[in-house]
């Protein structure tokens, strides 16, 4: 699989769902778009010497990012920022 694109988001619209997941009175503001990639095998071979199939998504690698104008959770308020992530195939 090789998936490449752009993720567009509006944190004000996502806030209710994120609050359910994160709790702590979460609130976020900001909208934007960031590139993302996800590539690799959905069914990678088992590693030698291991029992059973590899974990779900073990063969995938990817990168993503999301930015915000403000975030509030658990009594902490943050100004403008960005979170980026990278996952290497075989590493959780």
Backbone as JSON, one array per atom type, in Angstrom:
{
  "sequence": "XXXXXXXXXXXXXXXXXXXXXXXXXXXXXXXXXXXXXXXXXXXXXXXXXXXXXXXXXXXXXXXXXXXXXXXXXXXXXXXXXXXXXXXXXXXX",
  "N": [[0.84, -1.15, 0.0], [0.46, 2.26, -0.72], [-0.1, 5.28, 0.31], [-0.64, 8.62, -0.12], [-1.23, 11.98, 0.66], [-3.19, 14.88, 1.53], [-4.15, 16.05, 4.64], [-6.89, 17.7, 5.77], [-8.19, 19.77, 8.33], [-10.35, 20.88, 11.02], [-10.18, 21.96, 14.08], [-12.08, 22.99, 15.88], [-14.45, 21.79, 15.07], [-13.77, 19.14, 15.51], [-13.41, 19.04, 18.25], [-15.58, 18.15, 20.09], [-15.55, 15.28, 19.74], [-12.87, 14.69, 20.29], [-12.79, 15.55, 22.94], [-14.42, 13.61, 24.13], [-12.72, 11.41, 23.82], [-10.3, 12.22, 25.06], [-10.94, 13.6, 27.38], [-10.74, 15.77, 30.28], [-11.73, 18.37, 29.79], [-11.07, 19.15, 27.21], [-10.34, 21.44, 24.61], [-10.0, 22.79, 21.4], [-8.67, 25.0, 18.94], [-8.3, 26.0, 15.61], [-7.46, 25.57, 12.2], [-6.44, 23.86, 9.26], [-4.18, 22.34, 6.92], [-2.18, 19.49, 6.27], [0.48, 17.55, 4.88], [0.42, 13.93, 4.49], [1.67, 10.58, 4.78], [1.42, 7.09, 4.2], [2.67, 3.96, 4.03], [3.52, 0.65, 2.98], [3.3, -2.87, 3.85], [0.2, -4.5, 4.3], [0.0, -7.0, 5.24], [2.51, -8.15, 6.48], [5.31, -10.47, 6.41], [5.87, -12.97, 8.97], [8.3, -12.58, 11.55], [11.39, -14.38, 11.74], [11.53, -16.98, 14.13], [9.43, -16.11, 15.71], [6.14, -16.54, 17.1], [3.0, -16.92, 15.61], [1.11, -14.43, 13.72], [2.4, -11.17, 12.7], [1.84, -8.09, 14.57], [-1.08, -6.03, 13.96], [-0.72, -3.57, 11.47], [2.05, -3.66, 11.56], [3.78, -3.66, 9.4], [3.7, -1.13, 8.34], [4.68, 2.21, 7.53], [4.83, 5.72, 8.19], [4.06, 9.28, 8.04], [2.84, 12.25, 9.62], [1.14, 15.34, 10.43], [-0.21, 17.95, 12.49], [-1.58, 21.11, 13.19], [-2.31, 23.87, 15.47], [-4.15, 26.69, 16.78], [-4.83, 27.25, 19.39], [-4.91, 25.26, 22.37], [-6.56, 23.53, 25.01], [-6.5, 21.64, 27.92], [-6.96, 19.63, 30.79], [-6.44, 21.75, 32.57], [-4.3, 23.03, 31.45], [-3.17, 25.44, 29.23], [-2.37, 26.1, 25.88], [-0.66, 27.96, 23.4], [-0.28, 28.73, 19.93], [0.83, 25.98, 17.98], [2.37, 22.87, 16.85], [2.1, 19.42, 16.07], [3.94, 16.68, 15.12], [4.38, 13.47, 13.65], [5.99, 10.3, 13.23], [6.18, 7.06, 11.97], [7.97, 4.15, 11.88], [8.22, 1.26, 9.85], [7.58, -1.78, 11.45], [8.06, -0.83, 13.98], [6.37, 0.09, 16.9]],
  "CA": [[0.0, 0.0, 0.0], [1.18, 3.53, -0.72], [-1.13, 6.31, 0.4], [-0.06, 9.94, 0.09], [-2.25, 12.99, 0.44], [-3.25, 16.04, 2.41], [-5.17, 15.98, 5.67], [-7.45, 19.01, 6.13], [-8.86, 19.62, 9.62], [-10.9, 22.02, 11.75], [-10.2, 21.48, 15.46], [-13.33, 23.36, 16.55], [-15.43, 20.76, 14.74], [-13.31, 17.88, 16.1], [-13.32, 19.14, 19.7], [-16.47, 17.26, 20.86], [-15.08, 13.9, 19.68], [-11.6, 14.63, 21.02], [-13.11, 15.67, 24.37], [-14.87, 12.28, 24.55], [-11.57, 10.51, 23.86], [-9.22, 12.71, 25.91], [-11.43, 14.15, 28.64], [-10.01, 16.92, 30.77], [-12.21, 19.64, 29.28], [-10.31, 19.47, 26.0], [-10.87, 22.37, 23.61], [-8.98, 23.15, 20.43], [-9.01, 25.95, 17.88], [-7.34, 26.05, 14.52], [-7.75, 24.77, 11.02], [-5.34, 23.85, 8.33], [-3.96, 21.1, 6.19], [-0.81, 19.01, 6.35], [0.68, 16.33, 4.09], [0.62, 12.7, 5.22], [2.02, 9.4, 3.99], [1.28, 5.79, 4.84], [3.14, 3.01, 3.03], [4.02, -0.63, 3.48], [2.49, -4.07, 3.65], [-0.87, -4.74, 5.26], [0.18, -8.38, 5.72], [3.94, -8.46, 6.41], [5.66, -11.83, 6.85], [6.28, -13.12, 10.37], [9.75, -12.57, 11.77], [11.88, -15.71, 12.12], [11.59, -17.26, 15.57], [8.26, -15.62, 16.43], [4.94, -17.34, 16.95], [1.82, -16.17, 15.18], [1.3, -13.33, 12.76], [2.85, -9.91, 13.29], [0.74, -7.22, 14.99], [-1.71, -5.19, 12.93], [0.01, -2.38, 11.04], [3.49, -3.8, 11.81], [4.55, -3.41, 8.2], [3.42, 0.2, 7.79], [5.46, 3.38, 7.94], [4.12, 6.91, 7.77], [4.32, 10.58, 8.67], [1.69, 13.13, 9.65], [1.28, 16.53, 11.26], [-1.41, 18.75, 12.73], [-1.26, 22.35, 13.9], [-3.42, 24.49, 16.19], [-4.0, 28.07, 17.25], [-4.85, 27.14, 20.85], [-5.39, 24.01, 22.96], [-6.76, 23.56, 26.46], [-6.84, 20.33, 28.48], [-6.46, 19.35, 32.14], [-5.98, 22.98, 33.19], [-3.14, 23.56, 30.73], [-3.52, 26.16, 28.01], [-1.23, 26.26, 24.99], [-0.85, 28.8, 22.23], [-0.04, 28.15, 18.61], [1.82, 24.91, 17.97], [2.26, 21.82, 15.85], [2.51, 18.07, 16.46], [4.26, 15.84, 13.97], [4.67, 12.1, 14.04], [6.59, 9.42, 12.24], [6.16, 5.66, 12.38], [8.81, 3.3, 11.03], [7.7, -0.09, 9.73], [8.12, -2.71, 12.43], [8.15, -0.2, 15.29], [5.07, 0.61, 17.34]],
  "C": [[0.9, 1.23, 0.0], [0.14, 4.63, -0.81], [-0.46, 7.64, 0.74], [-1.15, 10.96, -0.18], [-2.1, 14.15, 1.39], [-4.41, 15.87, 3.36], [-5.61, 17.39, 6.01], [-8.28, 18.82, 7.4], [-9.36, 20.96, 10.15], [-11.07, 21.55, 13.19], [-11.47, 21.87, 16.2], [-14.41, 22.32, 16.28], [-15.06, 19.41, 15.35], [-13.33, 17.87, 17.63], [-14.29, 18.23, 20.45], [-16.0, 15.8, 20.87], [-13.77, 13.74, 20.44], [-11.82, 14.74, 22.52], [-13.6, 14.33, 24.91], [-13.69, 11.33, 24.73], [-10.54, 10.91, 24.91], [-9.67, 13.2, 27.27], [-10.74, 15.45, 28.99], [-10.47, 18.26, 30.25], [-11.49, 20.08, 28.03], [-11.06, 20.46, 25.12], [-9.73, 22.76, 22.69], [-9.52, 24.11, 19.4], [-7.9, 25.92, 16.84], [-7.8, 25.16, 13.38], [-6.56, 24.86, 10.09], [-5.29, 22.57, 7.56], [-2.47, 20.76, 6.26], [-0.69, 17.77, 5.46], [0.78, 15.11, 5.02], [1.01, 11.6, 4.25], [1.79, 8.16, 4.84], [1.64, 4.76, 3.77], [3.63, 1.75, 3.7], [3.05, -1.75, 3.21], [1.42, -4.18, 4.73], [-0.79, -6.14, 5.85], [1.66, -8.75, 5.63], [4.21, -9.88, 6.88], [6.07, -11.83, 8.33], [7.8, -13.1, 10.46], [10.19, -13.98, 12.16], [11.95, -15.85, 13.63], [10.42, -16.72, 16.36], [7.07, -16.54, 16.17], [3.79, -16.44, 16.53], [2.15, -15.05, 14.22], [1.8, -12.06, 13.45], [1.65, -9.05, 13.68], [0.17, -6.43, 13.81], [-0.86, -3.96, 12.68], [1.52, -2.47, 11.23], [4.32, -3.47, 10.59], [4.36, -2.03, 7.6], [4.35, 1.26, 8.36], [4.68, 4.61, 7.47], [4.55, 8.15, 8.52], [3.05, 11.41, 8.61], [2.01, 14.37, 10.48], [-0.06, 17.22, 11.41], [-0.99, 19.99, 13.52], [-2.5, 22.9, 14.59], [-3.09, 25.93, 16.52], [-3.99, 28.11, 18.76], [-5.41, 25.78, 21.24], [-5.55, 24.21, 24.45], [-7.17, 22.17, 26.9], [-6.21, 20.21, 29.86], [-5.86, 20.59, 32.81], [-4.76, 23.6, 32.53], [-3.62, 24.23, 29.45], [-2.25, 26.38, 27.18], [-1.61, 27.18, 23.84], [-0.56, 28.02, 20.96], [1.06, 27.09, 18.67], [1.55, 23.89, 16.88], [2.75, 20.5, 16.45], [2.78, 17.3, 15.18], [4.61, 14.45, 14.48], [5.23, 11.31, 12.88], [6.55, 8.01, 12.8], [6.99, 4.87, 11.38], [8.21, 1.91, 10.98], [8.37, -1.01, 10.74], [8.27, -2.13, 13.82], [6.8, 0.37, 15.67], [5.23, 1.95, 17.99]]
}
